[in-house]
């Protein structure tokens, strides 16, 4: 009596699947390219990046609680309202915080708390490299 083997040969199936996998791996990065366009030019185009807002905390902050927004010196109690007003029309609500090296971290965190309460989403701390002036 002869019995027939009714098993599926999986080796050709695996070969086909590996070839398909390689084809998809090669073509997938090509499908992710964007469309190349030439943007129109205008003499009155709006700037994409907005003017940066700097808040400076001087060493005298300990005695008088005065910070500086740009060139304007204000008391820290008024900082929230001023920042809220200056952030109204901006897309990116970010502020760069500069402080004297002698300022304690707690004082810096207090100023950052006032900025966050004013609606500032990101606060960057400005530092300089060693040897920079």
N, C-alpha and C positions, 0 to 999 in steps of 0.2 A: 504494500500500500504506500502510495506516495502522497505525502501531505504537502500542501502549498503554504508558503509563508505569506501571511497577509499583513506584514509590517510596513509602515510608512518610512520611506528613506528620507531623513531630515537633512542630510548633508546638502543636497541641492537647494533646499528651502533656506538654510542658513546662508549659503553663498549668495543667493538672490537678495536676502535681507541685508547682508553686509554691503553689497553693491549699491542698493538703494540708500542705505545710511550714508555712504561716502558721497553719493550724488547730492543728497540733501545738505550735507555738511559743506560741500563746495559751493552750492548755489545760494544758500541762506545769506551769507554776507553780501552777496551781490544784490539781493532784493531789498536791503535796508538803505540803499542810497537815496538821498533826497533829490529834489528837482533843482536843477541849476537855473537861476534866474538872474537877470541884471536889474537891480533896483533902479527906479527913476531918481534923478537928482533934482534938487531944488535949492535955490539960494536961501530960502527961509525955512529950512527943515529944522525941527526941534531937536535939541540935544537928547540923546538917549540916557546918558548918565547925568544925574542931578548934582548940584553943588553939595559938597560934603559939609556936614555940620560938626563942628568941633566944640566940645565942652572941656574947658581947662580948669583943673583944680589946683590952685597955687598952695604953697606951703602956709600962707597966711589964713587958709581955710579954717584951721583950728580955732583961731581967735574970733574971726568975724563972720564965718560961714558964708563967704562970698565966692561964687564961681563965675566963670566967664564963658559966654556963648559967643563965639567969634571974637569980636572986639568989645562986646558989651558986658560990663560987670553987673551981676545981679545977685541978690540973696538967694540961698538955696530953697527957701520957702516959696519963692516965685517961680522956681525952675520948672515945676510941673506944668503950670499954666502957659509959660512961654514956649515950652517944647510942644505942648498940645497945639498951640496956635501955629507954630512953624511946621508941624508935621501934617497939617490939614490937607494940603494939595499935593503931597508927595506920594509916589508909588512905593518907594523903598523907605521904610521908616527905620533908618539906622543912624547912629550917632557914634562919633569917634571920641573917646574919652582920653584926654591927656592929663597927667598929674605929675606933681613934683615927686622925686624919688623919696622924699622924707615923709610923704603922706602915709598914714597907717591904712592897712587893708580895710578896717572897719569903716573909716571915713569914706573910702572909695566905694565900698558896698552901699553905704547910705546914699551917696549921690546916684549910684546905679539904680537903687530902689526908687528914687524920685523920677528917674528917666523911664523906668518900666511902668510906673504908675501913670506917666503922661502918655503912654501908648507907644513908646519906642519898642520896636520888635527886636532889633539887634544892636548891641553895644560892643564896639570894638575898642580895645585898649591899645593906645599908641605907645610903642617903645622904640628905642634907638639901638643901633648896634654899638658895641664897645669901640671907643675911639671916635665916634660920630659927634658932631657938635649940634 
